[in-house]
Amino acid sequence: MLDLIDILDSTACELARWLEDSDQETAFTSIQDALIRCTESDYLPRFTDAELYWQTFTRLEKRILQTIDAPEETRIIGRCPNRLCGIQLTAPNTATTITCPICNNTWTIKEVKSEWLRQLVQEGRKTGTAAECAKAFTISGITLKRNTITIWKDRGKLTPIGIDANQHPLYTYADVYRIATRKTVKRLDKNQSVTDNVNG
């Protein structure tokens, strides 16, 4: 950011000195002062490189504004709870609610996380690799590492039910959930969410 401002300052001062035919040591009180001196110069309309300088100022302005107004970092929070929609949703880290861009329903972040995890677990047949399971559960609020799932398999706590196209073992999300929440496990039914086990 400071580098961009320095470039803007030096470019404005350089242009002002050219237009005023000033000594290179001429100082300006600010970027604004230099630019005002440029616009007030009678020589500006006849300055052949004026357009090049204008393009440079425009690019610098855009880059500075992008830095100042940089979009807030977002993260995947789950899928839309609307079962007729179900698209993947992302939200800024500070958001507490989100409106689905497809179905236009508004949900709390906690609702989205809870519902996505409930859908993964309740069906019982949905499967994923260790990496996919770890990612889905961590996004939903239950921190889980891929290596942890592999260790469960090696210790006989978790049994793969198949392999994917890359020969990676596949596990049901329900089995992974049962072990990951074994200390506070609750029976899931169609009307019960896992909100209590998902950190908002």
Sine and cosine of phi, psi and omega as CSV:
sin_phi,cos_phi,sin_psi,cos_psi,sin_omega,cos_omega
0.00,0.00,-0.76,0.65,0.00,-1.00
-0.90,0.43,-0.57,0.82,0.03,-1.00
-0.89,0.45,-0.66,0.75,0.00,-1.00
-0.90,0.44,-0.65,0.76,0.02,-1.00
-0.91,0.41,-0.64,0.77,0.04,-1.00
-0.88,0.47,-0.65,0.76,0.02,-1.00
-0.91,0.42,-0.68,0.73,0.03,-1.00
-0.88,0.48,-0.69,0.72,-0.01,-1.00
-0.88,0.47,-0.76,0.65,-0.05,-1.00
-0.92,0.40,-0.58,0.81,0.01,-1.00
-0.93,0.38,-0.69,0.72,0.01,-1.00
-0.89,0.45,-0.69,0.73,-0.01,-1.00
-0.92,0.39,-0.63,0.78,0.02,-1.00
-0.88,0.47,-0.71,0.70,0.00,-1.00
-0.90,0.45,-0.69,0.73,-0.01,-1.00
-0.88,0.48,-0.64,0.77,0.01,-1.00
-0.92,0.40,-0.63,0.78,0.04,-1.00
-0.89,0.45,-0.71,0.70,-0.06,-1.00
-0.93,0.38,-0.55,0.84,-0.03,-1.00
-1.00,-0.08,-0.06,1.00,-0.07,-1.00
0.80,0.60,0.69,0.73,-0.08,-1.00
-1.00,0.03,0.30,-0.95,0.13,-0.99
-0.90,0.44,0.57,-0.82,-0.06,-1.00
-0.89,0.45,-0.24,0.97,0.02,-1.00
-1.00,0.00,-0.04,1.00,-0.01,-1.00
-0.85,0.53,0.77,-0.64,-0.04,-1.00
-0.96,-0.28,0.51,-0.86,0.05,-1.00
-0.87,-0.50,0.56,-0.83,-0.08,-1.00
-0.94,0.35,-0.44,0.90,-0.03,-1.00
-0.27,-0.96,0.16,-0.99,0.10,-1.00
-0.87,0.49,-0.68,0.74,0.00,-1.00
-0.86,0.51,-0.67,0.74,0.01,-1.00
-0.87,0.50,-0.71,0.71,-0.01,-1.00
-0.90,0.45,-0.68,0.73,-0.02,-1.00
-0.92,0.38,-0.62,0.78,0.04,-1.00
-0.89,0.46,-0.68,0.74,0.03,-1.00
-0.88,0.48,-0.57,0.82,0.02,-1.00
-0.91,0.42,-0.76,0.65,-0.07,-1.00
-0.92,0.38,-0.42,0.91,-0.02,-1.00
-1.00,0.05,-0.11,0.99,-0.05,-1.00
-0.96,0.28,0.73,-0.69,0.05,-1.00
-0.94,0.33,-0.32,0.95,-0.06,-1.00
-0.99,0.10,-0.28,0.96,-0.09,-1.00
-0.81,0.58,-0.72,0.69,-0.02,-1.00
-0.88,0.48,-0.40,0.92,-0.05,-1.00
-0.98,-0.20,0.00,1.00,-0.04,-1.00
-0.98,0.21,0.90,-0.44,-0.14,-0.99
-0.92,0.40,-0.44,0.90,-0.02,-1.00
-0.99,-0.11,0.20,0.98,-0.05,-1.00
-0.85,0.52,-0.65,0.76,-0.03,-1.00
-0.91,0.41,-0.59,0.81,0.03,-1.00
-0.90,0.44,-0.67,0.75,0.04,-1.00
-0.90,0.43,-0.65,0.76,0.01,-1.00
-0.87,0.49,-0.68,0.74,0.03,-1.00
-0.89,0.45,-0.63,0.78,0.04,-1.00
-0.90,0.44,-0.72,0.70,0.03,-1.00
-0.87,0.49,-0.65,0.76,-0.02,-1.00
-0.90,0.43,-0.69,0.72,0.02,-1.00
-0.90,0.44,-0.69,0.73,0.00,-1.00
-0.90,0.44,-0.67,0.74,0.02,-1.00
-0.86,0.51,-0.71,0.70,-0.03,-1.00
-0.88,0.47,-0.69,0.72,-0.02,-1.00
-0.92,0.40,-0.63,0.78,0.01,-1.00
-0.92,0.40,-0.69,0.72,0.01,-1.00
-0.91,0.42,-0.60,0.80,0.05,-1.00
-0.90,0.43,-0.60,0.80,0.02,-1.00
-0.94,0.35,-0.68,0.74,-0.01,-1.00
-0.93,0.37,-0.69,0.72,-0.07,-1.00
-0.97,-0.26,0.62,0.78,-0.02,-1.00
-0.86,0.51,0.70,-0.72,-0.01,-1.00
-0.89,0.46,0.60,-0.80,-0.02,-1.00
-0.92,0.39,0.65,-0.76,-0.02,-1.00
-0.89,0.45,0.70,-0.72,-0.01,-1.00
-0.92,-0.40,0.25,-0.97,0.02,-1.00
-0.61,-0.79,0.42,-0.91,0.09,-1.00
-0.95,0.30,0.74,-0.67,0.00,-1.00
-0.89,-0.45,-0.13,0.99,0.00,-1.00
0.66,-0.75,-0.36,-0.93,0.02,-1.00
-0.91,-0.41,0.44,-0.90,-0.01,-1.00
-0.84,0.55,0.79,-0.62,0.00,-1.00
-0.90,0.44,-0.30,0.95,0.05,-1.00
-0.92,0.38,0.91,-0.42,-0.11,-0.99
-0.93,0.37,-0.27,0.96,0.08,-1.00
-1.00,0.06,-0.07,1.00,-0.03,-1.00
-0.89,-0.46,-0.99,0.13,0.10,-0.99
0.95,0.30,0.33,0.94,0.00,-1.00
-0.96,0.28,0.37,-0.93,0.04,-1.00
-0.95,0.32,0.72,-0.69,-0.05,-1.00
-0.92,-0.40,0.61,-0.79,0.11,-0.99
-0.82,-0.57,0.45,-0.89,-0.02,-1.00
-0.49,-0.87,0.45,-0.90,0.09,-1.00
-0.87,0.50,0.45,-0.89,-0.04,-1.00
-0.86,0.51,-0.46,0.89,-0.06,-1.00
-1.00,-0.06,-0.05,1.00,-0.07,-1.00
-0.94,0.33,0.55,-0.83,0.10,-1.00
-0.92,-0.40,-0.32,0.95,0.06,-1.00
-0.70,-0.72,0.28,-0.96,0.05,-1.00
-0.52,-0.85,0.61,-0.79,0.07,-1.00
-0.96,-0.28,0.83,-0.56,-0.02,-1.00
-0.91,0.42,0.77,-0.64,-0.02,-1.00
-0.96,0.29,-0.21,0.98,-0.03,-1.00
-0.99,-0.12,-0.84,0.55,-0.06,-1.00
-1.00,-0.09,-0.16,0.99,0.08,-1.00
0.93,0.36,0.25,0.97,0.10,-1.00
-0.99,0.15,0.55,-0.83,0.03,-1.00
-0.96,-0.29,0.73,-0.68,-0.04,-1.00
-0.75,-0.66,0.41,-0.91,0.19,-0.98
-0.98,0.19,0.41,-0.91,0.02,-1.00
-0.87,0.50,-0.61,0.79,-0.01,-1.00
-0.91,0.42,-0.63,0.78,0.03,-1.00
-0.89,0.46,-0.68,0.74,-0.01,-1.00
-0.90,0.44,-0.72,0.69,0.00,-1.00
-0.88,0.47,-0.73,0.69,-0.03,-1.00
-0.89,0.45,-0.69,0.72,-0.05,-1.00
-0.93,0.37,-0.63,0.78,0.01,-1.00
-0.90,0.44,-0.70,0.71,0.02,-1.00
-0.91,0.42,-0.65,0.76,0.01,-1.00
-0.87,0.49,-0.67,0.74,0.00,-1.00
-0.91,0.41,-0.65,0.76,0.02,-1.00
-0.90,0.45,-0.64,0.77,-0.11,-0.99
-1.00,0.09,-0.69,0.72,-0.21,-0.98
-0.91,0.42,-0.64,0.77,-0.05,-1.00
-0.87,0.49,-0.57,0.82,0.08,-1.00
1.00,0.08,-0.36,0.93,-0.05,-1.00
-0.97,-0.24,-0.19,0.98,-0.02,-1.00
-0.94,0.34,0.73,-0.68,-0.09,-1.00
-0.81,-0.58,0.29,-0.96,0.06,-1.00
-0.33,-0.94,0.32,-0.95,0.11,-0.99
-0.95,0.31,0.12,-0.99,0.03,-1.00
-0.86,0.52,-0.65,0.76,0.00,-1.00
-0.92,0.39,-0.67,0.74,0.00,-1.00
-0.92,0.40,-0.66,0.75,0.03,-1.00
-0.90,0.43,-0.71,0.71,-0.01,-1.00
-0.88,0.48,-0.67,0.74,0.00,-1.00
-0.91,0.42,-0.73,0.69,-0.04,-1.00
-0.89,0.46,-0.69,0.73,-0.03,-1.00
-0.94,0.34,-0.63,0.78,0.01,-1.00
-0.91,0.42,-0.68,0.74,0.06,-1.00
-0.87,0.50,-0.61,0.79,-0.05,-1.00
-0.98,0.20,-0.09,1.00,0.09,-1.00
0.92,-0.38,-0.10,1.00,0.05,-1.00
-0.96,-0.28,0.98,-0.20,-0.07,-1.00
-0.91,0.42,0.82,-0.58,-0.07,-1.00
-0.53,-0.85,0.70,-0.72,0.01,-1.00
-0.97,-0.24,0.51,-0.86,0.01,-1.00
-0.85,0.53,-0.69,0.73,-0.03,-1.00
-0.88,0.47,-0.53,0.85,0.02,-1.00
-0.89,0.45,-0.68,0.73,0.02,-1.00
-0.90,0.43,-0.65,0.76,0.03,-1.00
-0.89,0.46,-0.64,0.77,0.03,-1.00
-0.90,0.44,-0.66,0.76,0.05,-1.00
-0.85,0.52,-0.65,0.76,0.02,-1.00
-0.90,0.43,-0.73,0.69,-0.04,-1.00
-0.89,0.45,-0.49,0.87,-0.01,-1.00
-1.00,-0.02,0.03,1.00,0.04,-1.00
0.99,0.15,0.17,0.99,0.02,-1.00
-0.99,0.16,-0.40,0.91,-0.09,-1.00
-0.70,-0.71,0.77,-0.64,-0.04,-1.00
-0.93,-0.38,0.83,-0.55,0.06,-1.00
-0.89,0.45,0.49,-0.87,0.03,-1.00
-0.93,-0.36,0.15,0.99,0.02,-1.00
0.25,-0.97,-0.18,-0.98,0.03,-1.00
-0.71,-0.71,0.42,-0.91,0.04,-1.00
-1.00,-0.04,-0.13,-0.99,-0.06,-1.00
-0.89,0.45,-0.38,0.93,0.00,-1.00
-0.99,-0.16,0.27,0.96,0.04,-1.00
0.92,0.38,0.40,0.92,0.08,-1.00
-1.00,0.01,0.69,-0.73,0.02,-1.00
-0.87,0.50,0.58,-0.82,0.04,-1.00
-0.93,-0.37,0.64,-0.77,0.00,-1.00
-0.80,-0.60,0.48,-0.88,0.11,-0.99
-0.99,0.17,0.61,-0.79,0.04,-1.00
-0.88,0.47,-0.52,0.85,0.00,-1.00
-0.90,0.44,-0.68,0.73,0.01,-1.00
-0.91,0.41,-0.67,0.74,0.01,-1.00
-0.90,0.44,-0.66,0.75,0.02,-1.00
-0.88,0.47,-0.68,0.73,-0.03,-1.00
-0.85,0.52,-0.67,0.75,-0.01,-1.00
-0.98,0.22,-0.65,0.76,-0.05,-1.00
-0.90,0.43,-0.48,0.88,-0.05,-1.00
-0.89,-0.46,0.46,0.89,-0.12,-0.99
-0.86,0.51,-0.43,0.90,-0.01,-1.00
-0.98,0.18,-0.38,0.92,-0.03,-1.00
-0.74,-0.67,0.44,0.90,-0.11,-0.99
-0.87,0.49,0.63,-0.78,0.04,-1.00
-0.76,-0.65,0.56,-0.83,0.04,-1.00
-0.96,0.30,0.75,-0.66,-0.01,-1.00
-0.99,-0.11,0.66,-0.75,0.16,-0.99
-0.74,-0.67,-0.03,-1.00,-0.11,-0.99
-0.89,0.46,-0.42,0.91,-0.06,-1.00
-0.96,-0.26,0.07,1.00,-0.09,-1.00
-0.94,-0.35,0.75,-0.66,0.05,-1.00
-0.99,-0.14,0.10,-0.99,0.04,-1.00
-0.94,-0.35,0.53,0.85,-0.04,-1.00
-0.82,0.58,-0.64,0.77,-0.06,-1.00
-0.90,0.43,-0.35,0.94,-0.04,-1.00
-0.97,-0.24,0.06,1.00,-0.02,-1.00
-0.90,-0.43,0.84,-0.55,0.03,-1.00
-0.98,0.20,0.77,-0.64,0.03,-1.00
-0.95,0.33,0.00,0.00,0.00,0.00
